[in-house]
Amino acid sequence: MADHTVQGLMGLTIDKVREVVDSDTIIGKPITTPDGTTILPVSKVTLGAASGGSDFTGQGAKSQFGGGSGAGVSVTPVAFLVINREGTLRTIQLSDSGDTLDRLITMLPELVDKVADSLKKRKAKSEAETAGQETE
């Protein structure tokens, strides 16, 4: 047995999987909207592969082989990365299967932006009120 036929079967199976799944499957190709927003789809890829075989020795000098291989691929969209014209990145998660901590971590950048905007508005309002009192 110089070369195992199982290796050939498994190699062919993996080559076919590579044709279907590449890096563009996990982080999708960018989609640009007319207002300049860029959207990147993010997916989870799950792969399972198996192979097996057996050599049968018959009554003649001829050797017989029986075997097979297979693979399964699952692609599940999980989120979108949204980048607006100003370069602000936001994550939109598609599933709520995570626990509260996962959701909090996902929402944290957006929450920080909202708090920062609120603080800027308060500061501007306070400065405007102070300037108004000085002129009186």
C-alpha positions as CSV (number, residue, x, y, z in Angstrom):
1,M,0.0,0.0,0.0
2,A,2.0,2.9,-1.3
3,D,-0.6,5.7,-1.2
4,H,-3.8,5.4,0.9
5,T,-6.9,6.1,-1.1
6,V,-8.4,7.6,2.1
7,Q,-5.8,10.4,1.9
8,G,-6.9,11.1,-1.7
9,L,-10.6,11.1,-0.7
10,M,-10.1,13.4,2.3
11,G,-7.8,15.7,0.2
12,L,-10.6,16.0,-2.5
13,T,-13.2,16.7,0.2
14,I,-11.1,19.5,1.8
15,D,-10.4,21.0,-1.6
16,K,-14.1,21.2,-2.3
17,V,-14.8,22.8,1.1
18,R,-12.1,25.4,0.4
19,E,-14.0,26.3,-2.8
20,V,-17.1,27.1,-0.7
21,V,-15.6,28.6,2.4
22,D,-12.9,31.4,2.3
23,S,-12.1,34.4,4.4
24,D,-14.9,36.4,2.6
25,T,-17.4,33.9,4.2
26,I,-16.4,35.0,7.7
27,I,-16.0,38.7,7.2
28,G,-18.1,39.4,4.1
29,K,-17.4,41.8,1.3
30,P,-18.1,45.4,2.2
31,I,-21.4,46.9,1.2
32,T,-21.4,50.7,0.7
33,T,-24.7,52.6,0.9
34,P,-25.4,55.8,-1.0
35,D,-24.8,58.0,2.1
36,G,-21.3,56.6,2.5
37,T,-22.0,54.1,5.3
38,T,-20.0,50.8,4.9
39,I,-21.5,47.6,6.2
40,L,-19.5,44.4,6.7
41,P,-21.4,41.2,7.4
42,V,-19.8,38.8,10.0
43,S,-20.7,35.1,10.0
44,K,-19.8,32.0,12.0
45,V,-18.5,29.1,10.0
46,T,-18.8,25.5,11.5
47,L,-17.1,22.7,9.7
48,G,-17.1,18.9,10.2
49,A,-15.2,16.4,8.2
50,A,-14.8,12.6,8.3
51,S,-13.3,9.8,6.3
52,G,-12.6,6.2,6.6
53,G,-11.7,3.1,4.7
54,S,-10.6,-0.5,4.7
55,D,-8.4,-2.7,2.6
56,F,-9.8,-6.2,1.8
57,T,-7.4,-8.9,0.8
58,G,-9.1,-11.3,-1.6
59,Q,-8.1,-14.7,-2.9
60,G,-6.2,-13.3,-5.7
61,A,-3.1,-11.0,-5.8
62,K,-5.5,-8.1,-6.2
63,S,-6.1,-5.8,-3.2
64,Q,-9.5,-4.2,-2.8
65,F,-10.3,-1.0,-1.1
66,G,-13.6,0.4,0.3
67,G,-13.9,3.8,1.8
68,G,-15.5,7.2,1.8
69,S,-15.3,10.8,3.1
70,G,-17.6,13.7,3.6
71,A,-17.8,17.1,5.1
72,G,-20.5,19.5,6.3
73,V,-20.4,23.3,6.5
74,S,-22.7,25.6,8.3
75,V,-22.6,29.4,7.8
76,T,-24.6,31.5,10.3
77,P,-24.7,35.3,10.1
78,V,-24.0,36.7,13.6
79,A,-23.5,40.4,13.2
80,F,-22.8,43.5,11.0
81,L,-20.0,46.0,11.4
82,V,-21.3,49.4,10.4
83,I,-18.9,52.2,9.7
84,N,-20.4,55.7,9.0
85,R,-18.9,58.5,7.0
86,E,-17.1,59.9,10.0
87,G,-15.4,56.6,10.7
88,T,-17.4,55.6,13.7
89,L,-17.7,51.8,14.1
90,R,-20.8,50.2,15.4
91,T,-21.6,46.5,15.9
92,I,-25.1,45.2,15.3
93,Q,-25.5,41.7,16.7
94,L,-28.2,39.5,15.1
95,S,-28.8,36.9,17.9
96,D,-29.7,37.5,21.5
97,S,-28.6,34.1,22.5
98,G,-25.7,35.5,24.6
99,D,-26.0,36.3,28.3
100,T,-26.3,39.7,29.7
101,L,-22.6,40.3,30.0
102,D,-22.1,39.5,26.3
103,R,-24.8,42.0,25.3
104,L,-23.3,44.6,27.6
105,I,-19.8,44.2,26.1
106,T,-21.4,44.4,22.6
107,M,-23.3,47.6,23.4
108,L,-20.4,49.2,25.4
109,P,-18.9,51.3,22.5
110,E,-22.3,52.7,21.6
111,L,-23.0,53.5,25.2
112,V,-19.6,55.3,25.6
113,D,-20.4,57.4,22.5
114,K,-23.8,58.3,23.9
115,V,-22.4,59.3,27.3
116,A,-19.6,61.4,25.6
117,D,-22.2,63.2,23.4
118,S,-24.4,63.9,26.5
119,L,-21.4,65.3,28.4
120,K,-20.4,67.5,25.5
121,K,-24.0,68.9,25.3
122,R,-24.1,69.5,29.0
123,K,-20.8,71.3,28.9
124,A,-21.9,73.5,25.9
125,K,-25.1,74.3,27.7
126,S,-23.3,75.2,30.9
127,E,-20.8,77.4,29.0
128,A,-23.7,79.1,27.2
129,E,-25.5,79.8,30.5
130,T,-22.3,81.1,32.1
131,A,-21.7,83.4,29.1
132,G,-25.3,84.6,29.3
133,Q,-24.9,85.4,33.0
134,E,-21.7,87.4,32.5
135,T,-23.3,89.7,29.9
136,E,-26.1,90.7,32.3
